[in-house]
Amino acid sequence: MTETAQATALQLVHDYYAAFNAGDRAAMLALLTDDVVHDLNQGPRETGRDAFVAFMQRMDARYRERLADIVVMASVDGARAAAEYVVHGEYIADDTGLPPANGQRYVLPGGAFFDIRDGRIARVTNYYNLEDWLTQVG
């Protein structure tokens, strides 16, 4: 039973990132609980699918990103997972409090932690090095 729970969690996170890379936001949302908690890097905690949709709309308007070299790990009971990846991105429109955008490209290691409940993602906590990003786009 635990191997199945772990394998299910691994697949869930892989599916989440496959949907992200495909630009399929509806598929991403389908993998989240209604009360999903989203911890933004260097930012606030947001709760709920509506907040997640608003975040993705802001991001999609300002950045083009694709994740590569994705490695996913999950707890044996399938309740938690983590991922490490490399973001390949382009900064396409100004974001509040950040340098002006003019199509700067960046490559940035990142990671995320997940809580999984009832076969869906209940929490996503993202981390990356903001100073590294600022150096690359500045």
C-alpha positions in Angstrom: 0.0 0.0 0.0 2.7 2.5 0.9 4.6 1.9 -2.4 1.4 2.7 -4.3 0.9 5.9 -2.3 4.4 7.0 -2.9 4.2 6.2 -6.6 0.9 8.1 -6.8 2.4 11.1 -5.2 5.4 11.0 -7.6 3.1 10.8 -10.6 0.9 13.6 -9.3 3.8 16.0 -9.1 5.2 14.9 -12.5 1.7 15.5 -14.0 1.6 19.0 -12.3 4.9 20.0 -13.9 4.0 18.4 -17.3 0.9 20.5 -17.3 3.0 23.6 -16.4 5.4 23.0 -19.2 2.5 22.4 -21.7 0.9 25.7 -20.6 -2.2 23.7 -19.6 -3.4 25.7 -16.6 -6.7 23.9 -16.5 -4.9 20.6 -16.1 -2.7 22.1 -13.3 -5.8 23.4 -11.5 -7.5 19.9 -11.7 -4.6 18.6 -9.6 -5.1 21.0 -6.8 -7.5 20.9 -3.8 -10.1 23.6 -3.6 -8.3 25.0 -0.5 -4.8 24.7 -1.9 -2.2 26.7 0.0 0.5 28.4 -2.2 3.6 29.8 -0.5 5.2 32.2 -2.9 9.0 32.6 -2.9 9.9 35.8 -1.0 6.1 36.5 -0.7 2.9 35.8 1.1 0.9 32.6 1.6 -2.2 32.5 -0.7 -5.1 30.1 -0.2 -7.6 28.7 -2.6 -7.8 27.9 -6.3 -9.0 31.4 -7.2 -5.8 32.9 -5.7 -3.8 30.3 -7.5 -5.5 31.2 -10.8 -4.8 34.9 -10.2 -1.1 34.2 -9.4 -0.7 32.1 -12.6 -2.3 34.9 -14.7 0.1 37.4 -13.2 3.0 35.1 -13.9 2.0 34.2 -17.4 1.6 37.9 -18.3 5.2 38.6 -17.2 7.3 35.5 -17.7 7.7 32.7 -20.1 9.1 29.7 -18.2 9.8 26.0 -18.9 11.2 23.7 -16.2 13.9 21.1 -17.0 15.9 18.5 -15.1 12.9 17.9 -12.9 13.6 15.4 -10.0 10.7 14.5 -7.7 10.9 12.7 -4.4 7.9 11.6 -2.2 7.4 10.3 1.3 6.6 6.6 1.6 3.0 7.4 2.7 2.5 9.8 -0.3 1.5 12.7 1.9 4.5 14.9 1.0 6.7 15.4 -2.0 9.5 17.7 -3.1 10.9 18.6 -6.5 14.1 20.2 -7.8 14.3 21.7 -11.2 16.0 24.3 -13.4 13.8 27.2 -14.7 14.6 28.4 -18.2 12.7 31.7 -18.5 12.2 35.0 -20.2 11.2 38.1 -18.4 8.7 39.7 -20.8 6.8 42.4 -18.9 7.6 44.5 -15.9 6.7 43.0 -12.5 6.0 45.3 -9.5 9.1 46.1 -7.5 11.5 44.4 -10.0 13.8 45.7 -12.7 12.2 46.6 -16.1 11.6 43.7 -18.4 13.0 43.6 -21.9 13.0 39.9 -22.8 15.9 39.0 -20.5 16.6 35.3 -20.4 17.5 33.5 -17.2 18.4 30.0 -16.0 17.6 29.5 -12.3 17.6 26.4 -10.1 14.5 26.1 -8.0 12.6 23.7 -5.8 9.2 23.1 -4.3 7.5 21.2 -1.5 4.1 19.7 -1.6 1.4 18.4 0.7 -0.8 15.9 -0.8 -4.3 15.1 0.3 -7.0 12.8 -1.2 -5.0 12.4 -4.4 -4.5 16.1 -5.0 -2.0 18.8 -4.2 -3.0 20.7 -1.0 0.1 22.9 -0.7 2.8 24.2 -3.0 5.8 26.0 -1.5 8.3 27.4 -4.1 11.9 28.4 -3.6 14.5 30.0 -5.8 17.4 32.4 -5.3 15.9 35.8 -6.0 19.3 37.5 -5.9 20.6 35.1 -8.6 17.5 36.0 -10.7 18.0 39.7 -10.1 21.7 39.4 -11.2 20.6 37.7 -14.4 17.9 40.1 -15.4 19.5 43.3 -14.0 
